[in-house]
Amino acid sequence: MSYATALKRAARHNPAWKAASVYKVAVEESGAAVLDASGEFQYDLAEDTYALRDFTQEDRFTLHQPYDGNAALTVITESAPNPDHLLLWQGQFHKILEVLGADALRGTVRYRVKALPQDEAVPIRHSIIL
């Protein structure tokens, strides 16, 4: 059993961790990214997991930069950190703005994310793990 799998089993019973899904950019057999009719990436479900909202004090506020709704999420994942992934957390899709770090045992990744508008359609190609 991998470290991430053990963390997922423990997080399942901890109310602080909420169910999440990691979506990766869909690729064809040739390795090219799959695009929809409007030229946007399509996404495939990579894994079902758990995520935790990080409420530690923000250290990058400035007086001239308004708060824009970013959040830090810690995700239990076996996938390598990738800013092209999308996260579905608490029923809302989140775009990854930056990778903040990962643990040495490859079990968790910390991302800075921004929620996508509820009315914005996300092109999902497969919502099952293939």
C-alpha positions in Angstrom: 0.0 0.0 0.0 1.4 3.4 -1.0 1.7 6.3 1.4 -1.0 8.2 -0.4 -3.4 5.3 -0.1 -2.8 5.1 3.6 -3.5 8.8 3.9 -6.7 8.4 2.0 -7.9 5.7 4.2 -7.3 7.8 7.3 -8.8 11.0 5.7 -12.0 9.1 4.9 -12.8 9.2 8.6 -11.6 12.7 9.4 -14.3 15.4 8.9 -11.6 18.1 8.1 -10.8 16.3 4.9 -13.4 16.7 2.1 -13.9 14.5 -0.9 -12.1 15.8 -4.0 -11.4 14.7 -7.6 -8.3 15.4 -9.6 -8.8 15.9 -13.4 -5.9 15.8 -15.8 -5.8 17.1 -19.4 -7.1 14.4 -21.7 -4.6 13.1 -24.3 -5.0 11.0 -27.4 -2.9 7.8 -28.0 -0.5 10.0 -30.0 0.1 12.1 -26.9 -1.6 15.2 -28.2 -4.0 17.0 -25.9 -7.7 16.7 -26.7 -9.5 20.0 -27.4 -13.2 20.7 -27.6 -14.9 22.7 -30.4 -13.9 26.1 -28.8 -10.2 25.1 -28.4 -10.3 24.4 -24.6 -8.7 21.4 -23.1 -10.9 18.5 -22.2 -10.3 16.7 -18.9 -10.3 13.1 -17.7 -10.7 11.9 -14.2 -7.3 11.0 -12.8 -8.2 10.0 -9.2 -10.8 10.4 -6.4 -9.2 11.6 -3.3 -9.5 14.1 -0.3 -8.5 17.7 0.1 -8.1 20.1 3.0 -8.5 23.8 3.0 -5.4 25.4 4.4 -6.3 28.3 6.7 -2.7 29.3 7.7 -2.0 33.0 7.6 -1.4 34.4 4.2 2.0 36.0 3.9 1.7 37.6 0.5 -0.9 40.3 0.8 0.1 43.8 -0.3 -1.7 47.1 0.1 -2.2 47.5 -3.6 -3.4 44.0 -4.4 -7.0 43.2 -3.6 -8.0 39.8 -2.4 -9.1 37.8 -5.4 -10.5 34.6 -3.9 -7.5 32.4 -4.0 -7.2 29.5 -1.5 -4.6 27.0 -0.5 -5.6 23.3 -0.8 -3.7 20.3 0.4 -4.6 17.3 -1.7 -3.8 13.7 -1.0 -2.6 12.4 -4.4 -0.4 9.9 -6.1 -0.2 12.1 -9.1 2.9 14.3 -9.7 2.2 18.0 -9.0 0.9 19.6 -12.2 -0.6 23.1 -12.6 -2.6 21.9 -15.6 -4.9 19.7 -13.5 -8.3 20.8 -12.3 -9.6 20.0 -8.9 -13.3 19.3 -8.0 -13.6 20.1 -4.3 -16.9 20.5 -2.5 -18.9 20.5 -5.7 -17.0 23.3 -7.4 -14.1 23.1 -9.9 -10.9 24.9 -9.0 -8.1 26.0 -11.4 -4.6 25.5 -10.1 -2.7 28.8 -10.0 0.6 27.4 -8.7 2.1 24.4 -7.0 3.1 25.5 -3.5 4.9 22.3 -2.5 4.7 18.5 -2.0 5.8 16.3 0.8 8.9 14.1 0.5 7.0 10.9 0.6 4.8 11.8 -2.4 1.5 11.7 -0.5 0.3 15.3 -0.5 0.6 18.3 -2.7 -0.2 21.9 -1.7 -1.8 24.1 -4.4 -2.9 27.7 -4.7 -6.3 27.4 -6.4 -9.1 29.7 -7.6 -12.7 28.6 -7.9 -14.1 28.7 -11.4 -17.5 30.4 -11.8 -20.4 28.1 -11.2 -21.9 28.9 -14.6 -18.7 28.1 -16.5 -18.9 24.8 -18.2 -15.9 22.5 -17.7 -15.3 20.1 -20.7 -15.1 16.7 -19.0 -14.4 13.9 -21.5 -14.4 10.9 -19.0 -15.7 11.1 -15.5 -14.6 7.6 -14.7 -11.0 6.4 -14.1 -9.9 4.5 -17.2 
